[in-house]
Amino acid sequence: MDAESDVALDILITNVVCVFRTRCHLNLRKIALEGANVIYKREVGKVLMKLRKPRITATIWSSGKIICTGATSEEEAKFGARRLARCLQKLGFLVKFTEFKVVNVLAVCTMPFEIRLPEFTKNNRPNAR
């Protein structure tokens, strides 16, 4: 083993994005009027709802598809998604929590060396663009 392979990387997960479905139609206007911490984006046909614990933001479509962003672990993402489903149930919707899936994870780390992006992408095509 050489000296460089002994370096441990601190990888920090900063965002976990998940999706799930409610298996029911959601009335966005009702959510906007009766829900808490809600922003109604009528022109694009969605509602944004924020939770404080865990700190996530959900994008809700009338079709019942919901995307949650901002969690820092898969467990936190699932817990937040289930809390969101419960909030919608309390508003009177017949929500069934289904098709939960983590679709993206963003993590950051500091490398022990410099990375020159133009050279890196040129030398690693088509994998790096």
N, CA, C and O atoms as CSV, one atom per row, in Angstrom:
chain,resi,resn,atom,element,x,y,z
A,1,MET,N,N,0.833,-1.192,0.000
A,1,MET,CA,C,0.000,0.000,0.000
A,1,MET,C,C,0.868,1.241,0.000
A,1,MET,O,O,1.816,1.343,0.779
A,2,ASP,N,N,0.550,2.176,-0.863
A,2,ASP,CA,C,1.308,3.421,-0.883
A,2,ASP,C,C,0.686,4.440,0.068
A,2,ASP,O,O,-0.414,4.234,0.581
A,3,ALA,N,N,1.396,5.530,0.294
A,3,ALA,CA,C,0.965,6.540,1.273
A,3,ALA,C,C,-0.354,7.201,0.895
A,3,ALA,O,O,-1.126,7.582,1.775
A,4,GLU,N,N,-0.624,7.345,-0.401
A,4,GLU,CA,C,-1.844,8.031,-0.832
A,4,GLU,C,C,-3.106,7.240,-0.523
A,4,GLU,O,O,-4.156,7.848,-0.312
A,5,SER,N,N,-3.053,5.930,-0.486
A,5,SER,CA,C,-4.249,5.128,-0.243
A,5,SER,C,C,-4.660,5.118,1.227
A,5,SER,O,O,-5.734,4.616,1.557
A,6,ASP,N,N,-3.816,5.671,2.128
A,6,ASP,CA,C,-4.147,5.730,3.542
A,6,ASP,C,C,-5.054,6.902,3.888
A,6,ASP,O,O,-5.549,6.981,5.013
A,7,VAL,N,N,-5.284,7.813,2.949
A,7,VAL,CA,C,-6.062,9.014,3.210
A,7,VAL,C,C,-7.555,8.661,3.261
A,7,VAL,O,O,-8.093,8.065,2.329
A,8,ALA,N,N,-8.209,9.036,4.361
A,8,ALA,CA,C,-9.649,8.802,4.502
A,8,ALA,C,C,-10.395,10.039,4.012
A,8,ALA,O,O,-10.003,11.167,4.311
A,9,LEU,N,N,-11.457,9.825,3.269
A,9,LEU,CA,C,-12.273,10.936,2.769
A,9,LEU,C,C,-13.484,11.115,3.661
A,9,LEU,O,O,-14.155,10.144,4.012
A,10,ASP,N,N,-13.764,12.355,4.028
A,10,ASP,CA,C,-14.985,12.669,4.754
A,10,ASP,C,C,-16.059,13.012,3.737
A,10,ASP,O,O,-16.033,14.089,3.141
A,11,ILE,N,N,-16.996,12.111,3.536
A,11,ILE,CA,C,-18.077,12.319,2.573
A,11,ILE,C,C,-19.312,12.749,3.345
A,11,ILE,O,O,-19.742,12.067,4.275
A,12,LEU,N,N,-19.877,13.879,2.957
A,12,LEU,CA,C,-21.034,14.438,3.642
A,12,LEU,C,C,-22.227,14.448,2.689
A,12,LEU,O,O,-22.181,15.101,1.646
A,13,ILE,N,N,-23.292,13.729,3.040
A,13,ILE,CA,C,-24.512,13.724,2.222
A,13,ILE,C,C,-25.268,15.011,2.521
A,13,ILE,O,O,-25.613,15.286,3.671
A,14,THR,N,N,-25.524,15.800,1.478
A,14,THR,CA,C,-26.168,17.098,1.668
A,14,THR,C,C,-27.619,17.129,1.195
A,14,THR,O,O,-28.383,17.997,1.616
A,15,ASN,N,N,-28.009,16.198,0.326
A,15,ASN,CA,C,-29.390,16.204,-0.174
A,15,ASN,C,C,-29.775,14.823,-0.675
A,15,ASN,O,O,-29.048,14.210,-1.455
A,16,VAL,N,N,-30.911,14.345,-0.226
A,16,VAL,CA,C,-31.486,13.089,-0.729
A,16,VAL,C,C,-32.836,13.441,-1.344
A,16,VAL,O,O,-33.688,14.040,-0.688
A,17,VAL,N,N,-33.023,13.068,-2.602
A,17,VAL,CA,C,-34.268,13.352,-3.314
A,17,VAL,C,C,-35.033,12.038,-3.475
A,17,VAL,O,O,-34.478,11.034,-3.923
A,18,CYS,N,N,-36.316,12.059,-3.104
A,18,CYS,CA,C,-37.130,10.854,-3.239
A,18,CYS,C,C,-38.470,11.205,-3.869
A,18,CYS,O,O,-38.902,12.358,-3.853
A,19,VAL,N,N,-39.109,10.197,-4.416
A,19,VAL,CA,C,-40.448,10.369,-4.978
A,19,VAL,C,C,-41.361,9.303,-4.379
A,19,VAL,O,O,-40.915,8.225,-3.985
A,20,PHE,N,N,-42.649,9.633,-4.323
A,20,PHE,CA,C,-43.651,8.631,-3.972
A,20,PHE,C,C,-44.977,9.045,-4.580
A,20,PHE,O,O,-45.132,10.168,-5.060
A,21,ARG,N,N,-45.931,8.127,-4.554
A,21,ARG,CA,C,-47.259,8.401,-5.092
A,21,ARG,C,C,-48.306,8.218,-4.002
A,21,ARG,O,O,-48.126,7.438,-3.066
A,22,THR,N,N,-49.417,8.963,-4.146
A,22,THR,CA,C,-50.487,8.894,-3.153
A,22,THR,C,C,-51.628,7.979,-3.594
A,22,THR,O,O,-52.486,7.624,-2.785
A,23,ARG,N,N,-51.641,7.598,-4.866
A,23,ARG,CA,C,-52.707,6.779,-5.462
A,23,ARG,C,C,-54.077,7.437,-5.333
A,23,ARG,O,O,-55.098,6.755,-5.252
A,24,CYS,N,N,-54.090,8.780,-5.315
A,24,CYS,CA,C,-55.357,9.499,-5.357
A,24,CYS,C,C,-55.104,10.871,-5.976
A,24,CYS,O,O,-53.981,11.373,-5.952
A,25,HIS,N,N,-56.150,11.469,-6.527
A,25,HIS,CA,C,-56.050,12.815,-7.088
A,25,HIS,C,C,-55.993,13.811,-5.941
A,25,HIS,O,O,-56.694,13.655,-4.942
A,26,LEU,N,N,-55.152,14.842,-6.085
A,26,LEU,CA,C,-55.005,15.853,-5.039
A,26,LEU,C,C,-55.503,17.200,-5.551
A,26,LEU,O,O,-55.087,17.662,-6.614
A,27,ASN,N,N,-56.390,17.820,-4.794
A,27,ASN,CA,C,-56.909,19.138,-5.138
A,27,ASN,C,C,-55.915,20.185,-4.626
A,27,ASN,O,O,-55.871,20.485,-3.433
A,28,LEU,N,N,-55.118,20.735,-5.549
A,28,LEU,CA,C,-54.055,21.662,-5.164
A,28,LEU,C,C,-54.595,22.920,-4.498
A,28,LEU,O,O,-53.976,23.453,-3.577
A,29,ARG,N,N,-55.742,23.391,-4.960
A,29,ARG,CA,C,-56.334,24.600,-4.379
A,29,ARG,C,C,-56.693,24.365,-2.910
A,29,ARG,O,O,-56.466,25.227,-2.061
A,30,LYS,N,N,-57.254,23.192,-2.623
A,30,LYS,CA,C,-57.610,22.845,-1.235
A,30,LYS,C,C,-56.358,22.762,-0.364
A,30,LYS,O,O,-56.354,23.243,0.770
A,31,ILE,N,N,-55.299,22.154,-0.892
A,31,ILE,CA,C,-54.043,22.058,-0.143
A,31,ILE,C,C,-53.496,23.461,0.135
A,31,ILE,O,O,-53.022,23.747,1.235
A,32,ALA,N,N,-53.567,24.338,-0.886
A,32,ALA,CA,C,-53.053,25.702,-0.745
A,32,ALA,C,C,-53.844,26.498,0.294
A,32,ALA,O,O,-53.267,27.274,1.056
A,33,LEU,N,N,-55.158,26.304,0.322
A,33,LEU,CA,C,-56.002,27.069,1.239
A,33,LEU,C,C,-55.983,26.532,2.673
A,33,LEU,O,O,-56.041,27.308,3.627
A,34,GLU,N,N,-55.903,25.202,2.829
A,34,GLU,CA,C,-56.034,24.602,4.157
A,34,GLU,C,C,-54.729,24.073,4.737
A,34,GLU,O,O,-54.642,23.831,5.940
A,35,GLY,N,N,-53.712,23.891,3.895
A,35,GLY,CA,C,-52.438,23.339,4.369
A,35,GLY,C,C,-51.555,24.397,5.006
A,35,GLY,O,O,-51.773,25.595,4.827
A,36,ALA,N,N,-50.554,23.942,5.754
A,36,ALA,CA,C,-49.606,24.850,6.416
A,36,ALA,C,C,-48.282,24.841,5.662
A,36,ALA,O,O,-47.895,23.829,5.077
A,37,ASN,N,N,-47.594,25.975,5.681
A,37,ASN,CA,C,-46.284,26.129,5.022
A,37,ASN,C,C,-46.347,25.729,3.548
A,37,ASN,O,O,-45.569,24.897,3.082
A,38,VAL,N,N,-47.288,26.337,2.827
A,38,VAL,CA,C,-47.573,25.956,1.440
A,38,VAL,C,C,-47.394,27.154,0.514
A,38,VAL,O,O,-47.755,28.280,0.855
A,39,ILE,N,N,-46.832,26.892,-0.658
A,39,ILE,CA,C,-46.761,27.885,-1.739
A,39,ILE,C,C,-47.460,27.267,-2.944
A,39,ILE,O,O,-47.069,26.196,-3.407
A,40,TYR,N,N,-48.488,27.934,-3.452
A,40,TYR,CA,C,-49.260,27.438,-4.598
A,40,TYR,C,C,-48.710,28.060,-5.873
A,40,TYR,O,O,-48.749,29.280,-6.037
A,41,LYS,N,N,-48.200,27.232,-6.776
A,41,LYS,CA,C,-47.683,27.690,-8.066
A,41,LYS,C,C,-48.699,27.297,-9.140
A,41,LYS,O,O,-48.505,26.326,-9.872
A,42,ARG,N,N,-49.782,28.066,-9.219
A,42,ARG,CA,C,-50.891,27.715,-10.097
A,42,ARG,C,C,-50.481,27.666,-11.564
A,42,ARG,O,O,-50.955,26.815,-12.316
A,43,GLU,N,N,-49.587,28.590,-11.978
A,43,GLU,CA,C,-49.194,28.655,-13.388
A,43,GLU,C,C,-48.457,27.405,-13.870
A,43,GLU,O,O,-48.477,27.100,-15.062
A,44,VAL,N,N,-47.809,26.682,-12.959
A,44,VAL,CA,C,-47.129,25.442,-13.344
A,44,VAL,C,C,-47.826,24.200,-12.784
A,44,VAL,O,O,-47.352,23.080,-12.979
A,45,GLY,N,N,-48.950,24.398,-12.090
A,45,GLY,CA,C,-49.770,23.279,-11.631
A,45,GLY,C,C,-49.157,22.443,-10.529
A,45,GLY,O,O,-49.223,21.215,-10.569
A,46,LYS,N,N,-48.557,23.103,-9.537
A,46,LYS,CA,C,-47.982,22.347,-8.413
A,46,LYS,C,C,-48.061,23.165,-7.131
A,46,LYS,O,O,-48.280,24.377,-7.147
A,47,VAL,N,N,-47.878,22.464,-6.030
A,47,VAL,CA,C,-47.846,23.085,-4.708
A,47,VAL,C,C,-46.522,22.696,-4.057
A,47,VAL,O,O,-46.093,21.545,-4.145
A,48,LEU,N,N,-45.876,23.664,-3.401
A,48,LEU,CA,C,-44.683,23.380,-2.613
A,48,LEU,C,C,-45.090,23.387,-1.145
A,48,LEU,O,O,-45.744,24.320,-0.678
A,49,MET,N,N,-44.704,22.349,-0.426
A,49,MET,CA,C,-45.009,22.275,1.001
A,49,MET,C,C,-43.716,21.998,1.750
A,49,MET,O,O,-42.943,21.120,1.364
A,50,LYS,N,N,-43.483,22.745,2.817
A,50,LYS,CA,C,-42.260,22.575,3.597
A,50,LYS,C,C,-42.570,21.985,4.960
A,50,LYS,O,O,-43.563,22.335,5.598
A,51,LEU,N,N,-41.701,21.087,5.392
A,51,LEU,CA,C,-41.768,20.540,6.745
A,51,LEU,C,C,-40.555,21.052,7.522
A,51,LEU,O,O,-39.482,21.254,6.952
A,52,ARG,N,N,-40.733,21.255,8.813
A,52,ARG,CA,C,-39.612,21.713,9.637
A,52,ARG,C,C,-38.779,20.555,10.171
A,52,ARG,O,O,-37.558,20.658,10.290
A,53,LYS,N,N,-39.457,19.444,10.495
A,53,LYS,CA,C,-38.738,18.308,11.052
A,53,LYS,C,C,-39.249,17.034,10.414
A,53,LYS,O,O,-40.374,16.643,10.727
A,54,PRO,N,N,-38.532,16.368,9.562
A,54,PRO,CA,C,-37.231,16.776,9.042
A,54,PRO,C,C,-37.381,17.943,8.064
A,54,PRO,O,O,-38.460,18.158,7.512
A,55,ARG,N,N,-36.315,18.684,7.854
A,55,ARG,CA,C,-36.358,19.868,6.995
A,55,ARG,C,C,-36.360,19.435,5.528
A,55,ARG,O,O,-35.306,19.258,4.917
A,56,ILE,N,N,-37.566,19.268,4.978
A,56,ILE,CA,C,-37.698,18.882,3.569
A,56,ILE,C,C,-38.690,19.813,2.885
A,56,ILE,O,O,-39.527,20.451,3.523
A,57,THR,N,N,-38.564,19.868,1.564
A,57,THR,CA,C,-39.520,20.588,0.722
A,57,THR,C,C,-40.120,19.586,-0.244
A,57,THR,O,O,-39.396,18.832,-0.894
A,58,ALA,N,N,-41.442,19.576,-0.341
A,58,ALA,CA,C,-42.133,18.642,-1.225
A,58,ALA,C,C,-42.779,19.401,-2.367
A,58,ALA,O,O,-43.384,20.455,-2.168
A,59,THR,N,N,-42.645,18.855,-3.565
A,59,THR,CA,C,-43.345,19.366,-4.734
A,59,THR,C,C,-44.496,18.405,-4.991
A,59,THR,O,O,-44.284,17.214,-5.217
A,60,ILE,N,N,-45.721,18.935,-4.955
A,60,ILE,CA,C,-46.922,18.103,-5.033
A,60,ILE,C,C,-47.675,18.416,-6.315
A,60,ILE,O,O,-47.968,19.577,-6.598
A,61,TRP,N,N,-47.992,17.380,-7.097
A,61,TRP,CA,C,-48.808,17.530,-8.299
A,61,TRP,C,C,-50.186,16.920,-8.061
A,61,TRP,O,O,-50.349,16.028,-7.229
A,62,SER,N,N,-51.165,17.411,-8.800
A,62,SER,CA,C,-52.539,16.929,-8.623
A,62,SER,C,C,-52.679,15.450,-8.960
A,62,SER,O,O,-53.606,14.798,-8.478
A,63,SER,N,N,-51.777,14.906,-9.778
A,63,SER,CA,C,-51.824,13.483,-10.130
A,63,SER,C,C,-51.534,12.583,-8.935
A,63,SER,O,O,-51.817,11.386,-8.971
A,64,GLY,N,N,-50.965,13.163,-7.871
A,64,GLY,CA,C,-50.621,12.371,-6.700
A,64,GLY,C,C,-49.144,12.051,-6.623
A,64,GLY,O,O,-48.706,11.363,-5.700
A,65,LYS,N,N,-48.365,12.541,-7.584
A,65,LYS,CA,C,-46.914,12.332,-7.545
A,65,LYS,C,C,-46.295,13.425,-6.677
A,65,LYS,O,O,-46.635,14.602,-6.802
A,66,ILE,N,N,-45.381,13.018,-5.794
A,66,ILE,CA,C,-44.745,13.954,-4.876
A,66,ILE,C,C,-43.238,13.722,-4.883
A,66,ILE,O,O,-42.773,12.588,-4.774
A,67,ILE,N,N,-42.483,14.811,-5.011
A,67,ILE,CA,C,-41.023,14.764,-4.945
A,67,ILE,C,C,-40.588,15.499,-3.690
A,67,ILE,O,O,-40.983,16.644,-3.469
A,68,CYS,N,N,-39.778,14.848,-2.867
A,68,CYS,CA,C,-39.269,15.450,-1.630
A,68,CYS,C,C,-37.766,15.681,-1.752
A,68,CYS,O,O,-37.024,14.785,-2.154
A,69,THR,N,N,-37.322,16.887,-1.404
A,69,THR,CA,C,-35.905,17.219,-1.445
A,69,THR,C,C,-35.471,17.790,-0.095
A,69,THR,O,O,-36.290,18.290,0.675
A,70,GLY,N,N,-34.171,17.706,0.173
A,70,GLY,CA,C,-33.626,18.359,1.353
A,70,GLY,C,C,-33.240,17.440,2.494
A,70,GLY,O,O,-32.597,17.890,3.443
A,71,ALA,N,N,-33.606,16.177,2.439
A,71,ALA,CA,C,-33.233,15.257,3.512
A,71,ALA,C,C,-31.735,14.980,3.458
A,71,ALA,O,O,-31.099,15.167,2.421
A,72,THR,N,N,-31.177,14.535,4.579
A,72,THR,CA,C,-29.743,14.241,4.609
A,72,THR,C,C,-29.445,12.749,4.776
A,72,THR,O,O,-28.291,12.363,4.969
A,73,SER,N,N,-30.481,11.912,4.703
A,73,SER,CA,C,-30.297,10.460,4.714
A,73,SER,C,C,-31.537,9.815,4.105
A,73,SER,O,O,-32.585,10.448,3.980
A,74,GLU,N,N,-31.399,8.553,3.729
A,74,GLU,CA,C,-32.544,7.836,3.159
A,74,GLU,C,C,-33.644,7.672,4.209
A,74,GLU,O,O,-34.828,7.779,3.888
A,75,GLU,N,N,-33.260,7.412,5.457
A,75,GLU,CA,C,-34.239,7.254,6.534
A,75,GLU,C,C,-35.010,8.554,6.754
A,75,GLU,O,O,-36.231,8.543,6.917
A,76,GLU,N,N,-34.284,9.672,6.756
A,76,GLU,CA,C,-34.919,10.975,6.942
A,76,GLU,C,C,-35.855,11.293,5.781
A,76,GLU,O,O,-36.924,11.867,5.983
A,77,ALA,N,N,-35.456,10.922,4.568
A,77,ALA,CA,C,-36.293,11.156,3.391
A,77,ALA,C,C,-37.599,10.372,3.497
A,77,ALA,O,O,-38.673,10.906,3.218
A,78,LYS,N,N,-37.504,9.104,3.903
A,78,LYS,CA,C,-38.705,8.274,4.020
A,78,LYS,C,C,-39.598,8.772,5.151
A,78,LYS,O,O,-40.819,8.815,5.004
A,79,PHE,N,N,-38.997,9.149,6.278
A,79,PHE,CA,C,-39.766,9.672,7.406
A,79,PHE,C,C,-40.493,10.958,6.995
A,79,PHE,O,O,-41.673,11.130,7.301
A,80,GLY,N,N,-39.791,11.856,6.305
A,80,GLY,CA,C,-40.403,13.107,5.848
A,80,GLY,C,C,-41.513,12.870,4.850
A,80,GLY,O,O,-42.553,13.527,4.903
A,81,ALA,N,N,-41.298,11.926,3.929
A,81,ALA,CA,C,-42.321,11.605,2.928
A,81,ALA,C,C,-43.574,11.049,3.605
A,81,ALA,O,O,-44.692,11.399,3.226
A,82,ARG,N,N,-43.391,10.189,4.602
A,82,ARG,CA,C,-44.539,9.632,5.321
A,82,ARG,C,C,-45.262,10.710,6.132
A,82,ARG,O,O,-46.490,10.695,6.220
A,83,ARG,N,N,-44.512,11.645,6.726
A,83,ARG,CA,C,-45.138,12.763,7.444
A,83,ARG,C,C,-45.959,13.617,6.488
A,83,ARG,O,O,-47.047,14.081,6.829
A,84,LEU,N,N,-45.426,13.817,5.293
A,84,LEU,CA,C,-46.141,14.600,4.292
A,84,LEU,C,C,-47.447,13.899,3.887
A,84,LEU,O,O,-48.495,14.535,3.769
A,85,ALA,N,N,-47.364,12.587,3.679
A,85,ALA,CA,C,-48.562,11.811,3.336
A,85,ALA,C,C,-49.607,11.929,4.444
A,85,ALA,O,O,-50.801,12.040,4.170
A,86,ARG,N,N,-49.149,11.903,5.695
A,86,ARG,CA,C,-50.066,12.045,6.830
A,86,ARG,C,C,-50.724,13.422,6.834
A,86,ARG,O,O,-51.915,13.534,7.121
A,87,CYS,N,N,-49.957,14.479,6.516
A,87,CYS,CA,C,-50.530,15.840,6.430
A,87,CYS,C,C,-51.644,15.883,5.386
A,87,CYS,O,O,-52.685,16.503,5.607
A,88,LEU,N,N,-51.423,15.226,4.253
A,88,LEU,CA,C,-52.440,15.214,3.189
A,88,LEU,C,C,-53.663,14.404,3.621
A,88,LEU,O,O,-54.789,14.759,3.274
A,89,GLN,N,N,-53.455,13.322,4.372
A,89,GLN,CA,C,-54.582,12.554,4.894
A,89,GLN,C,C,-55.423,13.412,5.837
A,89,GLN,O,O,-56.651,13.343,5.813
A,90,LYS,N,N,-54.767,14.214,6.659
A,90,LYS,CA,C,-55.483,15.076,7.604
A,90,LYS,C,C,-56.279,16.169,6.889
A,90,LYS,O,O,-57.226,16.723,7.447
A,91,LEU,N,N,-55.885,16.476,5.643
A,91,LEU,CA,C,-56.649,17.442,4.840
A,91,LEU,C,C,-57.844,16.782,4.149
A,91,LEU,O,O,-58.621,17.457,3.474
A,92,GLY,N,N,-57.993,15.463,4.317
A,92,GLY,CA,C,-59.167,14.765,3.790
A,92,GLY,C,C,-58.936,13.925,2.551
A,92,GLY,O,O,-59.895,13.398,1.987
A,93,PHE,N,N,-57.697,13.783,2.110
A,93,PHE,CA,C,-57.419,12.969,0.921
A,93,PHE,C,C,-57.193,11.514,1.315
A,93,PHE,O,O,-56.667,11.228,2.390
A,94,LEU,N,N,-57.595,10.594,0.435
A,94,LEU,CA,C,-57.454,9.154,0.703
A,94,LEU,C,C,-56.076,8.685,0.229
A,94,LEU,O,O,-55.966,7.929,-0.735
A,95,VAL,N,N,-55.039,9.139,0.912
A,95,VAL,CA,C,-53.652,8.901,0.504
A,95,VAL,C,C,-53.217,7.497,0.886
A,95,VAL,O,O,-53.424,7.049,2.014
A,96,LYS,N,N,-52.601,6.801,-0.090
A,96,LYS,CA,C,-51.927,5.528,0.165
A,96,LYS,C,C,-50.467,5.742,-0.217
A,96,LYS,O,O,-50.173,6.048,-1.372
A,97,PHE,N,N,-49.560,5.588,0.723
A,97,PHE,CA,C,-48.135,5.829,0.529
A,97,PHE,C,C,-47.546,4.679,-0.296
A,97,PHE,O,O,-47.333,3.585,0.226
A,98,THR,N,N,-47.284,4.929,-1.587
A,98,THR,CA,C,-46.800,3.854,-2.464
A,98,THR,C,C,-45.643,4.329,-3.337
A,98,THR,O,O,-45.390,5.526,-3.477
A,99,GLU,N,N,-44.954,3.358,-3.915
A,99,GLU,CA,C,-43.887,3.574,-4.903
A,99,GLU,C,C,-42.794,4.521,-4.415
A,99,GLU,O,O,-42.264,5.313,-5.194
A,100,PHE,N,N,-42.452,4.441,-3.115
A,100,PHE,CA,C,-41.377,5.273,-2.580
A,100,PHE,C,C,-40.060,4.853,-3.217
A,100,PHE,O,O,-39.748,3.665,-3.300
A,101,LYS,N,N,-39.284,5.851,-3.668
A,101,LYS,CA,C,-38.009,5.553,-4.302
A,101,LYS,C,C,-37.053,6.730,-4.125
A,101,LYS,O,O,-37.436,7.879,-4.346
A,102,VAL,N,N,-35.815,6.453,-3.728
A,102,VAL,CA,C,-34.778,7.480,-3.695
A,102,VAL,C,C,-34.251,7.612,-5.121
A,102,VAL,O,O,-33.816,6.626,-5.716
A,103,VAL,N,N,-34.288,8.822,-5.667
A,103,VAL,CA,C,-33.899,9.016,-7.067
A,103,VAL,C,C,-32.585,9.768,-7.234
A,103,VAL,O,O,-32.006,9.757,-8.321
A,104,ASN,N,N,-32.098,10.428,-6.166
A,104,ASN,CA,C,-30.842,11.154,-6.289
A,104,ASN,C,C,-30.259,11.380,-4.897
A,104,ASN,O,O,-30.987,11.607,-3.931
A,105,VAL,N,N,-28.940,11.314,-4.816
A,105,VAL,CA,C,-28.229,11.623,-3.578
A,105,VAL,C,C,-27.076,12.542,-3.945
A,105,VAL,O,O,-26.282,12.234,-4.834
A,106,LEU,N,N,-26.989,13.668,-3.257
A,106,LEU,CA,C,-25.901,14.617,-3.481
A,106,LEU,C,C,-24.978,14.579,-2.272
A,106,LEU,O,O,-25.424,14.744,-1.136
A,107,ALA,N,N,-23.696,14.363,-2.520
A,107,ALA,CA,C,-22.720,14.332,-1.442
A,107,ALA,C,C,-21.524,15.185,-1.839
A,107,ALA,O,O,-21.235,15.361,-3.023
A,108,VAL,N,N,-20.840,15.706,-0.843
A,108,VAL,CA,C,-19.646,16.512,-1.093
A,108,VAL,C,C,-18.485,15.934,-0.293
A,108,VAL,O,O,-18.673,15.318,0.757
A,109,CYS,N,N,-17.289,16.147,-0.814
A,109,CYS,CA,C,-16.084,15.765,-0.093
A,109,CYS,C,C,-14.940,16.652,-0.572
A,109,CYS,O,O,-14.986,17.214,-1.666
A,110,THR,N,N,-13.926,16.765,0.258
A,110,THR,CA,C,-12.727,17.504,-0.113
A,110,THR,C,C,-11.664,16.488,-0.478
A,110,THR,O,O,-11.299,15.632,0.327
A,111,MET,N,N,-11.174,16.594,-1.702
A,111,MET,CA,C,-10.154,15.658,-2.174
A,111,MET,C,C,-8.780,16.127,-1.698
A,111,MET,O,O,-8.549,17.328,-1.558
A,112,PRO,N,N,-7.871,15.188,-1.450
A,112,PRO,CA,C,-6.533,15.574,-0.996
A,112,PRO,C,C,-5.619,16.022,-2.144
A,112,PRO,O,O,-4.399,16.076,-1.990
A,113,PHE,N,N,-6.216,16.338,-3.284
A,113,PHE,CA,C,-5.445,16.802,-4.438
A,113,PHE,C,C,-6.335,17.705,-5.271
A,113,PHE,O,O,-7.550,17.743,-5.076
A,114,GLU,N,N,-5.735,18.427,-6.193
A,114,GLU,CA,C,-6.458,19.345,-7.064
A,114,GLU,C,C,-7.033,18.598,-8.265
A,114,GLU,O,O,-6.395,17.691,-8.799
A,115,ILE,N,N,-8.233,18.977,-8.685
A,115,ILE,CA,C,-8.838,18.401,-9.890
A,115,ILE,C,C,-9.021,19.527,-10.898
A,115,ILE,O,O,-9.729,20.499,-10.636
A,116,ARG,N,N,-8.386,19.388,-12.041
A,116,ARG,CA,C,-8.543,20.378,-13.113
A,116,ARG,C,C,-9.654,19.886,-14.023
A,116,ARG,O,O,-9.457,18.975,-14.828
A,117,LEU,N,N,-10.829,20.499,-13.887
A,117,LEU,CA,C,-12.021,19.999,-14.585
A,117,LEU,C,C,-11.887,19.958,-16.106
A,117,LEU,O,O,-12.271,18.949,-16.697
A,118,PRO,N,N,-11.366,20.992,-16.782
A,118,PRO,CA,C,-11.263,20.893,-18.246
A,118,PRO,C,C,-10.432,19.687,-18.697
A,118,PRO,O,O,-10.825,18.979,-19.624
A,119,GLU,N,N,-9.293,19.452,-18.053
A,119,GLU,CA,C,-8.447,18.301,-18.398
A,119,GLU,C,C,-9.152,16.994,-18.061
A,119,GLU,O,O,-9.140,16.047,-18.848
A,120,PHE,N,N,-9.766,16.953,-16.881
A,120,PHE,CA,C,-10.446,15.738,-16.424
A,120,PHE,C,C,-11.542,15.317,-17.405
A,120,PHE,O,O,-11.635,14.146,-17.774
A,121,THR,N,N,-12.376,16.285,-17.827
A,121,THR,CA,C,-13.472,15.940,-18.745
A,121,THR,C,C,-12.942,15.537,-20.114
A,121,THR,O,O,-13.489,14.636,-20.750
A,122,LYS,N,N,-11.885,16.192,-20.573
A,122,LYS,CA,C,-11.310,15.851,-21.880
A,122,LYS,C,C,-10.727,14.438,-21.875
A,122,LYS,O,O,-10.859,13.707,-22.856
A,123,ASN,N,N,-10.086,14.056,-20.777
A,123,ASN,CA,C,-9.447,12.756,-20.692
A,123,ASN,C,C,-10.392,11.617,-20.326
A,123,ASN,O,O,-10.004,10.452,-20.418
A,124,ASN,N,N,-11.607,11.919,-19.917
A,124,ASN,CA,C,-12.537,10.887,-19.457
A,124,ASN,C,C,-13.843,10.867,-20.225
A,124,ASN,O,O,-14.875,10.479,-19.677
A,125,ARG,N,N,-13.818,11.276,-21.480
A,125,ARG,CA,C,-15.033,11.204,-22.303
A,125,ARG,C,C,-15.330,9.756,-22.624
A,125,ARG,O,O,-14.374,8.985,-22.712
A,126,PRO,N,N,-16.547,9.317,-22.807
A,126,PRO,CA,C,-17.810,10.044,-22.707
A,126,PRO,C,C,-18.382,10.035,-21.295
A,126,PRO,O,O,-19.481,10.547,-21.082
A,127,ASN,N,N,-17.663,9.465,-20.317
A,127,ASN,CA,C,-18.196,9.364,-18.953
A,127,ASN,C,C,-18.311,10.727,-18.269
A,127,ASN,O,O,-19.246,10.945,-17.499
A,128,ALA,N,N,-17.393,11.634,-18.530
A,128,ALA,CA,C,-17.424,12.966,-17.920
A,128,ALA,C,C,-17.674,13.998,-19.011
A,128,ALA,O,O,-16.974,14.016,-20.024
A,129,ARG,N,N,-18.684,14.867,-18.806
A,129,ARG,CA,C,-19.004,15.896,-19.798
A,129,ARG,C,C,-19.004,17.252,-19.164
A,129,ARG,O,O,-19.252,18.250,-19.840
